Amino acid sequence: MSLRFAIACVLCVLVVVSSVYVRYQDYSQAMDDYNENSIIEKNEINKISEPWRIVWRGIVVRPRPNPLKIFVRGVEDANGLTVGVNSWRPLTLATTEKRDVLAPLFPAMDFNFFVGVIMSLMCIVFAYDAICGERESGTLRLMLSYPVPRDTVLLGKWIGGYVTLIVPFLLAVISAATLVLIQSNISLAKADWFKLSSICLLSLLYIAAIYSAALWVSCLTRRSSTSVIILVTLWMIIVLAIPNLSPYLAQKWRPTRSPVEVEKTRRESVDDIWQRLSEDRMDAYDKEHGFDDPWYKGLNRMIWEQNQRAIRRYIYRAEVEHETCRAVLREHGKIDESISVGLDSQIRLCRWISRISPFATFAIATTELTDTGLVRKRRFLDQLREYQLELCDYGFAAMLEIRKYELEHEGKSMDWKGEREKPIPLFSYVPPATADYLKAIVVDAGLLAGVAMLFFLLCYLAFLRYDVR
C-alpha cells in the first residue's frame, strides 16, 4: 500500500511499454526495407544471364531482421544488415537500417537497460531501509521483543520485498508481451517465446541478487542515510564502472593486432597468391602456346582454328582463376580466424572481468539468448564463408560449362540462363539448436543464483548479530 510500490508499478509499465513500442517501430521499418530489397535482389538474381557476374560482382546477402531485438539491442544497435558475397573479397557487414538523424542522441532503452539499471535502482529503494530504517523507528526492537526468531523476520522481509519488486516487473512484462501480440506484422515463434521466458527467469535471478545485496547493506548499517549512500556508491561501481572498464582492461592485458597491420598482411598475402597461382601460370601458358603480349594480338576470332585457341585459353584461365579464388578465400578465412583467436581470448577475459558485476552477467546471458551477441555473429560469418566457397564453385563451373559448350559446338553461344541445370544457390542462416542456447547461459544463470544465495547468507549472518537498540 506504500507510495513507492504504486510509483514502481506505473514506472515499470510505462518504461517497458514505451521502449518496446519505439524499438518495434525500428523493427517494422527494418522489415519493410528487408521485404522490399529482397524482392528487388531476387529479381536481379533471376536476371543474371552470365556467370561471371556471380564470380566477380557477387550476390548481396541480406539476413532477416531479428524480432528479438525489439527486447534486447545486443552488441549492435542496427537490425538491418547487408553483405556482398563474391569469389575474391573478404566478407564485410554493412548496416542498411534507416534511422532518424537524432536517434543516436536519444537511444531507445531495451529490456537489459530496464532490468539492469531501473530494476536494480528499485531494489535499492525497497531494501535500503528494510532493516536499519525499522531500527531507527523502533519497530524492529518492538518486533523482536516478541518470541519471533530472527531468521523468520529476515525471511519475511526478503520475501515481502522481493514479491513487491516482482509484481511491477511482471506487470511490465505482461504489458510488453500484449503489445507485441496485438501487432499484425510481427510473429514470434515458439522458440522466441521460450527465449523470452528464459530472459524473465534470468531477470528474476538478477533482481534477487541485487535485492539480497541491498538488504545485506541494510543489515550492516544503523542509519538509512548511511545505507543509501553505500548502496548508490556500490551501484555505480557494479552497474556502471565495471562493465565499462572491463573491455579496456581486457585490451590492455590481451592486446591484438591493429586493423592496419591485419589489412596490410591480408593485402600482401592476396597479391602473392594472385601472382603465383594466376599471373605466373598464365604467362607460362601464353609462352608455351605461342600467344603474343597482349595474348589476343593477331588473333582473328572469325577463323575457327584461332577462335578455338582462344576458347581453350579461356577454359584454362577459368580453371586457374577458380583455384586462385579458392586459395584467396581460404587465405581470407585463415586471417579472419587468426583475428578471431586473438579476439576470443580477449573476449573471454573481458567476460570474466565483467562478471564481477551481476549486471554484466545478466546482459551477457540475454544477448546470447536472443541471438544478438558475439556468438551469433561468429556463427553467421562462418556460414557465410561456406556459402562464399559454394558460390565460387558454382560460378566457375558455369563459366567452364559455357566455354566447353562453345568448344563442342564450334563457337555457338550457350543460353546459360535458359539451359542451366542448377539454380543459383542462395544463402540461408541456420540458427543453433535450443540446447546450445541453454549451454551458453548456464554459467551466467548459475552465477546469478550463486550471488543471490551468497548475499542472503551474508544477510542472515549479519542480522543474527544486528544490534536493534
C-alpha positions, -999 to 999 in steps of 0.1 A, spaced: 0 0 0 31 23 0 36 51 -24 68 37 -37 50 5 -48 24 24 -68 52 45 -84 71 14 -92 41 -2 -109 34 28 -131 71 34 -138 78 -2 -149 48 -4 -172 55 30 -187 92 24 -194 89 -11 -208 59 -4 -230 74 28 -244 108 12 -251 92 -19 -267 70 4 -289 99 25 -300 121 -5 -308 91 -21 -326 89 8 -349 126 4 -358 120 -34 -364 89 -26 -385 109 -2 -407 137 -28 -410 112 -55 -421 97 -32 -447 132 -25 -461 141 -62 -460 109 -72 -478 113 -45 -505 150 -51 -511 146 -89 -510 122 -88 -539 145 -65 -559 175 -87 -552 157 -119 -561 147 -103 -594 182 -93 -600 195 -128 -594 169 -142 -617 180 -118 -644 217 -129 -642 225 -144 -676 263 -146 -674 281 -164 -646 310 -140 -644 287 -116 -626 283 -142 -598 321 -147 -596 333 -111 -597 303 -89 -587 288 -114 -564 254 -116 -547 240 -94 -519 230 -114 -488 205 -97 -465 197 -116 -433 162 -113 -420 158 -88 -391 157 -104 -357 124 -98 -339 140 -103 -305 160 -71 -310 127 -54 -300 136 -65 -265 174 -68 -264 195 -45 -285 226 -67 -283 262 -58 -294 249 -39 -325 220 -15 -324 212 -19 -361 186 -45 -372 193 -43 -409 225 -58 -424 237 -65 -459 268 -84 -471 283 -85 -505 295 -121 -513 318 -128 -542 347 -150 -550 377 -129 -541 369 -103 -514 367 -107 -476 333 -105 -460 322 -71 -447 290 -63 -429 272 -30 -436 241 -17 -419 211 -8 -441 188 4 -413 173 38 -419 171 58 -387 164 94 -378 195 116 -375 186 124 -339 182 87 -329 219 83 -317 213 112 -293 183 96 -277 188 58 -280 158 37 -271 160 16 -239 159 -21 -242 150 -49 -217 186 -51 -205 186 -15 -195 152 -17 -178 162 -48 -157 198 -40 -152 195 -3 -143 160 6 -134 151 -26 -115 184 -25 -97 177 10 -85 142 -1 -74 159 -29 -54 178 -2 -36 147 19 -30 129 -11 -15 157 -25 6 179 3 18 158 9 49 143 -26 53 163 -33 85 181 -1 95 150 20 88 129 -1 112 157 1 138 156 39 136 118 40 141 119 14 169 97 -11 150 124 -37 148 131 -36 185 94 -40 193 90 -69 168 119 -88 183 106 -84 218 80 -110 209 90 -147 206 97 -144 168 130 -159 156 153 -136 138 156 -159 108 118 -158 104 118 -120 105 146 -118 79 129 -143 56 97 -124 58 115 -92 50 132 -108 20 100 -125 7 79 -94 12 103 -70 -5 111 -94 -34 74 -100 -41 68 -63 -40 95 -59 -67 83 -88 -88 47 -76 -91 56 -44 -111 81 -63 -131 56 -89 -142 30 -62 -150 56 -46 -173 64 -79 -189 28 -88 -195 21 -53 -209 51 -56 -233 40 -91 -244 5 -79 -250 18 -50 -271 37 -74 -293 9 -99 -297 -16 -72 -310 8 -62 -337 -1 -76 -371 34 -76 -388 54 -94 -362 51 -131 -354 73 -147 -327 80 -184 -330 77 -209 -301 115 -208 -297 114 -170 -294 88 -171 -266 109 -198 -249 139 -174 -251 118 -145 -237 106 -168 -208 143 -177 -201 152 -140 -200 124 -134 -175 138 -162 -153 173 -146 -156 157 -113 -146 142 -128 -115 176 -142 -105 192 -108 -111 166 -89 -91 170 -115 -63 208 -110 -63 206 -71 -62 179 -71 -36 198 -95 -14 229 -73 -17 209 -42 -8 193 -60 22 227 -71 34 239 -35 34 208 -25 53 218 -52 79 253 -38 82 243 -1 89 225 16 117 211 45 97 191 45 65 210 76 52 243 57 55 227 26 39 215 46 8 249 63 3 268 30 4 242 13 -19 243 41 -45 281 40 -45 282 2 -49 255 5 -77 276 30 -96 307 6 -93 288 -26 -101 264 -14 -128 283 14 -145 320 12 -138 329 -25 -140 310 -33 -173 325 -2 -190 361 -8 -177 363 -45 -185 368 -41 -223 397 -17 -218 413 -39 -192 410 -69 -215 425 -50 -244 454 -39 -222 461 -74 -208 454 -93 -240 463 -70 -269 455 -80 -305 470 -69 -338 459 -35 -351 434 -34 -381 460 -16 -402 486 -43 -396 460 -70 -404 449 -54 -437 485 -49 -447 492 -86 -441 459 -95 -460 468 -74 -490 504 -88 -493 492 -124 -489 464 -120 -515 487 -102 -540 513 -130 -536 486 -157 -543 474 -140 -574 509 -136 -587 519 -172 -581 488 -191 -589 473 -169 -617 495 -144 -634 527 -165 -635 509 -196 -647 490 -176 -674 523 -161 -686 538 -196 -688 507 -208 -707 510 -180 -732 546 -186 -739 540 -224 -743 512 -219 -767 526 -190 -787 504 -162 -777 517 -126 -781 516 -98 -755 488 -90 -752 476 -125 -758 447 -115 -782 471 -96 -805 469 -110 -840 440 -134 -833 412 -135 -858 381 -148 -839 363 -152 -872 386 -181 -881 375 -212 -861 410 -226 -855 421 -193 -839 389 -189 -821 393 -225 -808 427 -215 -794 411 -185 -776 384 -207 -761 409 -232 -748 428 -203 -732 395 -191 -716 390 -226 -702 424 -228 -688 422 -193 -674 389 -202 -657 404 -233 -641 434 -213 -629 413 -184 -615 390 -209 -598 419 -224 -580 433 -190 -572 400 -176 -559 396 -207 -536 431 -201 -523 423 -164 -518 391 -172 -499 410 -197 -477 436 -171 -470 409 -146 -460 394 -173 -438 428 -180 -422 434 -143 -415 399 -139 -401 404 -170 -380 437 -157 -366 419 -124 -357 391 -144 -341 415 -164 -320 431 -133 -306 397 -117 -301 383 -148 -285 410 -147 -258 403 -110 -252 365 -115 -252 368 -144 -227 389 -123 -204 366 -93 -208 336 -115 -199 352 -129 -168 362 -95 -156 328 -80 -163 311 -110 -145 322 -94 -112 291 -73 -120 258 -91 -118 245 -66 -144 272 -77 -169 265 -113 -162 228 -108 -169 235 -88 -201 259 -114 -215 233 -142 -210 204 -122 -225 223 -112 -257 233 -148 -263 197 -160 -257 183 -135 -282 209 -141 -309 221 -106 -306 256 -114 -292 290 -122 -305 283 -160 -307 256 -154 -333 277 -130 -353 306 -156 -354 282 -184 -365 267 -161 -391 301 -153 -406 312 -189 -406 282 -199 -425 287 -170 -449 323 -182 -456 310 -217 -465 284 -201 -488 311 -179 -504 331 -211 -514 299 -227 -527 291 -196 -548 326 -195 -561 325 -232 -572 291 -227 -588 301 -196 -607 333 -210 -622 316 -243 -630 291 -223 -650 318 -204 -668 335 -236 -677 302 -251 -689 297 -222 -713 332 -223 -727 331 -261 -732 298 -258 -749 313 -232 -773 342 -256 -780 319 -286 -787 296 -265 -809 322 -246 -829 317 -212 -812 280 -213 -808 269 -194 -777 251 -211 -749 219 -197 -734 231 -203 -699 202 -186 -682 176 -208 -700 196 -241 -701 214 -241 -667 207 -273 -647 212 -260 -612 197 -227 -598 220 -201 -583 225 -211 -546 210 -187 -521 222 -182 -485 201 -193 -456 212 -188 -420 208 -219 -397 204 -209 -361 218 -231 -333 196 -256 -315 177 -247 -283 201 -268 -263 230 -247 -275 213 -216 -261 209 -233 -227 246 -242 -227 255 -207 -235 237 -192 -204 242 -220 -178 273 -203 -164 257 -169 -161 225 -183 -146 245 -202 -121 265 -171 -112 234 -150 -106 218 -177 -85 250 -181 -65 253 -144 -59 217 -142 -47 223 -171 -22 256 -157 -11 242 -123 -2 212 -138 15 235 -159 36 255 -128 45 222 -111 54 214 -139 77 248 -138 94 247 -100 98 211 -100 111 218 -126 138 243 -101 153 224 -70 145 220 -46 174 184 -34 174 189 -9 202 
